[in-house]
Amino acid sequence: MEEKGAPPNPDELFRGLQRAPHNLIEALRRVQAHYGYLPLEGIKMAADYVGVPLAQAYGVATFYHQYSLEPLGKYRILLCMGTACHLAGNRLNAEFLRSLLGLKPGQKTTSDMLFSVEEARCFGCCGLAPVVMILKPDGTNEIIGRANPRSLRAAVERYRRLERGGSG
């Protein structure tokens, strides 16, 4: 495939994917994997390929939390805002992380593109509330149960060390 971020060749990007409306989610996933997020031209390309209106594709792209309309950090920090996690303190954890990472209101990705902080819905592990999930660039994730400022600071520092070439 072409260099990440370059305009993709639709035939290559969607290779093996049937041109049908039910494949919209997969088409959007491939566009996001190529760019690292969903730019408008990528949403349009996916919509055109599967044969749905741009408005429908945009609606799907903004409905599901796995999609982003802006570039994301290397490590995506997702805070569960389901009922149990919200009541157990994840709203405060979100405020703490935004402050720790120097994010301004409305900003979800650090200027160095290392971290993104996002809210998500239930991860299905309410007994560990509040829960934070860190999506890593290798496709794996780390679940932090009973998350608090101390455990979140430790995780951020660990990933920063990894990026500087240290051990995790």
N, C-alpha and C positions, 0 to 999 in steps of 0.2 A: 504494500500500500504506500501511497505517497507520504511525504513528510507531514508529521502531525501539524494541523492548523492550516495546511495548504488546501485549496479547494479540491475536494475529492472527485474522482471519476465515478458517477452514479452506478455505472455497470459493474465496476469493481467493488464499490462500497456495499452494494446490495446484492452481490453475487449469491445465487442460490435462493434468494428470497422471492417468493411469488408476488407478482404485482396484484395485490388484493387488499381492500380496506382493513381486513382483520390482521394484517401484518404491520399496521402503523406503529404499534409500540416497539416492535423489533427494529423497524426502520429508524425510529427516533433514537433507540439505544445505540445503533451503529453510528449514527451521526454524532451523538455525544461522545462515543468512544474515540471517534476520529479527531474531533475538535477539543475535547475536554469539557465541553458545554454545548448548549444548543443555540447557535446564532440563528437569526431569522432566516438567512438564506439556506441554512441546513434544514430548518423546519419545513420550508417551502419545498426543498428538494425531496424530503421524505414524503410530504403530502402529494406531490406530483407523481412520485414513483408508485405509491399504493393507490392513487386515484381518489383522494378525499380532498375537500376544500381546505384551504389554508387555515380558516377559522377553526375547523374541527381539530386539525393537527395542533394548533396553538393551544386550544383548550385542553387537549390531552397532555401536552408538554408542561402546562402550568398547573395541572391537577395533581400529578404524581410527584412526590418529593424526591424521587431518584433523579429527576431531570433538573437542570439548572439553565437559566437563560443568561447567566454570566459565568466567566471563567472561575473555576473552583481551585482551592488549594490542594496541595499534594496529599494532605491528610484532612479528611472530612470528619468533623466532630459533630455527630448527630445526638441531640438531646431529646429523649422521649418526653412528649408532652401529653401522653395519655393520662387518664385520671389519677392512677396510683402514683406515677412519677411526678406529676404536677403537684399533687398534694404533699408528696414527700420532699419537695424542695428543688425540683429541676429549674423552675423559673429563676431562683436565686443562683443556681449553678450557671445558667445561661448568662446572667448579668456578670457573674464573676469571670467567666471565660472571655467575654467581650472586653471587659476591663483589662484582664491579664494580657490579652493579645493586642490591645490598643485599637479595637474596632470602633468606628464612629457609628452613630445611629443610622440604620439602613445598610451598613456595610457588613458583609458576611465573610469576606476573604481578606487575609492579611496582605499588606503591600508586597511582602516578599513571596507571596503565592504559596506559602508553606501550609497554612491552616485555613479552613473554612468552618464556620460555626453555623449550624442549621438546626431548626426544630423539626421533629418528626413525630409520627404517631406510634402507637403501641408496638413494642418489639416482642411482646409475648412473654416477658420474664418479670411480671409485676412483683413477685416475691423478692426481687432484688432492688426494688425502687429506692431512690431514683436511679435510672439507668442511662448511661451514656455509651454510645457506640462510636468507635473511631474506625473509619474505613481507610485502609492503607493502600498505597499504590500497587501492591502486588496482588490485590484482589481479596486479601484476607481482612479480618476485622478484629478489633479488641473490644470486649464488653467490659465496662466498668460498672459493677453493681454497687449499690449504696454510695454512689458518687457524692463527693463533697469537694470543697475548694482544695483541700490538701491532696487528695488523690488525683484531681484534675491538673493541679500544678505539676505534680510529679510526672504525669503522662506527657504533658507539653514539654517539660524539660528533657524527658527521655527521648522524644522524637527530635528535639533540637540537637541533642548530643549525637544522635544517629546521623543527622544531616551534616554535622561537622566531622563525621568520620569516626566518632567514638562508638563505644558499645552501648546497647540499649539496656 
